[in-house]
Amino acid sequence: MDTTDFDGPVLEIDRLSISFFTRLNEIPAVMDFSVAVQPGEAVGLVGESGCGKSTVALGVMQDLGVNGKVVDGTIKFKGQDLGQMNAKELRNIRGNEIAMIYQEPMASLNPAMKIAKQLMEVPMIHESVSESEAYKRALEVVTDVKLPDPERILKSYPHQLSGGQQQRIVIAMALMSKPALLILDEPTTALDVTVEAAVVRLVKDLGKKYGTSMLFISHNLGLVLETCDQICVMYSGEAVETGSIKDVFDKMQHPYTQALFRSIPLPGANKNARPLVAIPGNFPLPHERPNGCNFGPRCDYFQDGLCNSSDIEMFTIKGDDQHFSRCNRFQNIDWSKPAVASTSNSKSELGDVILKIDKLKKYYEVAANALFGSAGEKRVVKANETISFEAREGETLAIVGESGCGKSTFAKVLMGLETATDGKILLDGNNIEYTSIENRDTQTVADIQMVFQNPFDTLNPCMPVGRQIIRALEIFKYGSSDTERSDRMLELLDLVKLPRAFAGRMPRQLSGGQKQRVGIARAFAGGARIVVADEPVSALDVSVQAAVTDLLMEIQRNEKTTLLFISHDLSIVRYLSDRVMVMYLGHVVELGTTDQVFSPPYHPYTQALLSAVPIADTSVEKQSIVLEGDIPSAMDPPSGCPFQTRCHWKEHVPNNLCETEVPKNQSLANGHHIKCHLSDEMLKRMEPVIKVAAE
């Protein structure tokens, strides 16, 4: 296909409709969808799970499977209709001129082949280049994606690389043939926020270097702001608003776009003064879509007879011929009006200290030959190193840090799934650090409960929801009869705002947000006093996150629960936490109130974490601090300060102190502690990472 002289859009989708066909009926997945990607431009595709984002991408790749079919509209690549091409023509384009990067890197990598061979295949198949030329190209792109020791990487198998390194290899593979269009489907969802920041910057830089156009699929509005030039907001199979990033973010013209922004924790949101506003109702299933506007049943501005009488067209916003909205009422809505439900909550009074951690250590002993293939001495993995803090009744303490920093290990020790190596865990003054969960009394088990990251894995798929909650009540010895336990189960469903009829439903009949509510109900079945929430909303859509977060806060206020909130999402941490504990390689490197930790002076690692957070606000200015390299191994930590191998402030500390001595805790003010060698004078010179421009 010779399109070298084509000067129009790289990708032009016009009134596209895609359906999937079952034996019984047709299920429309995408309807009347239009978008264009110009040369060198990045277009963001955002919306909730199930809105059709990935279906559009698969339509572009002409990879809809046996049941999927384009039923209307066209998809043109450089002016050529992809739907009219034969299998050979499509093979020549896929992976060559159009490349796709998936959410899970291992879905694109062969675990049995070395990286070099997988990368070399691309130019050897598509361009028939020699093996030596292909290796030269592979070495070049691996260097381009900023991987350390490229030659060693090329000799490695995928399992020998970290998640961030695997994703960089997939990006390198996609860029091997210098494609005209790169489709990225949630490429950073599985990565730490610091790795995400590095990958996003990398994609932007490489896009400019190779002149590649991009279709960036994400549910993260902050990432789209940092990555894209244009944005297309999707809801239930339709594009509801399209335009430039500046127009859509600052002058939104569709109720769904507005509702999305009100449900994410932007700077200024506060769980007491300015709580988030969750989108009411649920996302419609394809066979349950309403007449007229798909968003109508959940919309604050719905007008009977106008919004549900016929299909809604895309309207051009007056004064801007590149900004479109699928709303009959957009001209009659006051878009500057504050959220209706922005009622304030009273600030909870914190009670007595109920949990005290004192110099807690958790080490794992690993046989050296299990890791290095030869006999030798035992090696020690230092997962937690001298952790100390207190938590009060009704307090929310956030624990943040990258994967491998020891957050989940600490949670396991607290829960009794592991026992401590040294130090103390005091619950109401009683030591529980060496008592495993099977040896803890029922009350202690009921007092400390956990809400897990993935609601899909924590429920028994073969047991009704109500029975699973009753089982927890039986374990906690609640009530003296089945009737009492059944009544309490219904009360718990009320507590998490689920209909009582859900008691008879199986987990597969519930959405992700509903499953997480069941997990929360089960955690509170025994009257939990401390709840460890391990990334409880990271697997959920942003609109559902707001509802689940609000629910946790409401239960906490009513039950006076202490919440230990483990997360890498600093936006949600800033919104809901009272205090923040930052962990790195098993150490607590900073501890303080939320205001203290989010304002300078902070630990250099906290500073880098804050810089990495994507914020969906055009008025925010951020320092750019990209951490080089991966978090070191806890089995072979660096000498001195655990962060010194990645720290950009190290040069300000004299006598190589960072490389030789573990820093002591500095007490800055009112319970604010930093484990760092930087002097008070240097700490005072730190400037805010996140600044909100004055309006």
Phi, psi and omega in degrees: 000110181265106180233025186298329183267003183288128184244014178269198178298143175294318178230130178227110177256124185235114176048047184285134171230129180236134178232155172247137186249127173253179179295335185264319186202178176261131180248106179290124180258324179225133181229135171046053185256127179228136174200150177231139177243116182278162179304130178075006184261150175246124180246127179268136178244112186236157179156172182287164175303135179091002183278348177110007182301307183291330177296320176300315180299316179293328175296318177298320180281356184054049185227056185267003179076186185285334183267342184269144182207139171283114184262346178198157177083178183227154172236112182249134176246116184051042176085352181260132181285113182296330181292342181264000183275150175275175186300321182294316179297320179294321179298324181290332181274315183297131179078348180250295178265332174239121180240152183230137176246124186266168182297318183255111186301327183290347175289341182254351184250141176273116185294345184260002181242143176292154184303317183304313184296321181293322179287320183294333181302323187300301180290332180292323180280312187278330185238000178055037178279165181287164181298320181292321178293321179296320179295320179300318179293318180299317179297322181294314183288327177294326174291320180299323181274013169060045174267140181289144177049068185306323182294321177294320180300317181296333180273357185270160169267157183306322184291347179272001180248153175286170180301317179295321178292321177300317181294325178294324177295319179297320176296316178300318180298318180295330184268357184304323183256014179051064185293156176280332182227129177243122177257123181245114182257098181048056190288348185240007185302321185273006186254156173296157184298326179289319178292321178303314180299318180293319181293319180296315178297320179300312181299317179297313182296317182289327176301318178291318183297316184265356181067029185276136171276152185226141168247108189255109182265126182200158169256000183265104183296327178296318178296318180297320177301317184282342190251329196248162175261322180237160179222143175232118180266126181250146173214123175049049173089355183238150167281125182254338175204134176225152179166186177289158179305313183298315182295311185289323181286323186260335183228051183302145186228024174221137182302327180291319177300315179299317181295323177299314182293328180285346182260003178247145185281089176278164177306133182105336176292144182212135186297338180261305186281318182224076182292156177294157178246108180286148177286124182291158176073190183235156177297131183285140172288156185306324182274002181243014182297139181283170172289151177071231183287125179296330182274353186313309183298343182250004190267136178290340187251015184301134178232116182299138179090336178255317185270347184234018184270326182204172178300144182264132178273166171277126180255144175279132178287128183301131179090356180211099186283002177249009181241123186232149178221137177262071182210129179287341188247007190301333181281344183257006185258136174274097186288345180271353183294135181293162182301139183297320188268022183279054175280144181271152176253147178289141180289131181290138174277127180282142181265208181285163175292123178248343179228128178230125177251127184230109176051045182289134175232141172225111178247147172245135177263125184235136178292131183299323183291340177289339184253327188246001174078011177217154181294152179176190184287169175286143174249149183248129173262115182268088186284320176231134185231108175046062177274130178222130172189169175236151177229135183260162176298130179082005183267148171250114177250118179270139177242115186237157179155168181285167174303136180090002182275348177108007182298308184289329176297316177301317179299320180296319179293318179297320181286342183091006176287337171227158175250154185289155173273323180200167179091188186227145167236115183248118174253112186054036178084358181258132181287129178230008188294333182253009181257114180287164189299326180290341179259358178280148178288162186303321183295320179295318178297317180293328183290325182245109181237169187226140170248122189270167184294314187254106182295340182289331185268352189257357178248145177285117185293346184259006186233134178302152183304313182300318181295325180293324177288320178298323179299319177296320179297323178295318180296321180276006176057042178277134174070172183244001181211162178298326181297315179298317181292323178294319178296318180294323178300318179293323177296322179292324175296322175298318183302319182264013174060045172248143177300142180299334179297340180293346181303327182268000182277152174272154181307325182295343180271002182249150174284172180300317180294322178292321177298318181295326176296322177296319177299321178293318178301318180293323179296326182268006183299325182261016181070047184306136177262333176233125177242124176266112181257104185266098182049053191289345182240002186290337180271004186250156175297155183301323181292326179282326178306315182300317182293317181290319177298315179299321178297314178301317180295320181293316178297319181298318180296319184284324186261354182060037183282145171269126184247121172259106190257105181270125183200158169249359181269099185288342177293313180289327178297315180299324184289317192249348187269151173270320177226159182230135175242120182260126182246145176214120177052044176089345182263148168273110184266342176204142179213129179182182175293163181302317179298320180295315185287332182267003178233145179295153003279145175226169177295144180306329178288319176300319179302316180292321178299315181296322180295331185279346185286120176284127183242126185276060182212118184289345180274356182270132173248135182234144166292146178255110179232104180258120179286129177271144176079170180263164176298131182297166179285138177289346179277334180223066184291156178292158177289159177069225181291132182297337184265357191296336182287345182236004189275130180268001177258358188302326183294344180273359180254123185286165170061028180051032184299324182298330184271349186244333185233138172287126183294152176271160177292125172263131176265113185273305181189136172044054176082009178268117184239140177227132178261090187203150178276351182299140180286163177303322181296317180292320180298323180291340180278353180293140178253157180300138177284319183249122178237134175261120182297140179293136181281000000 
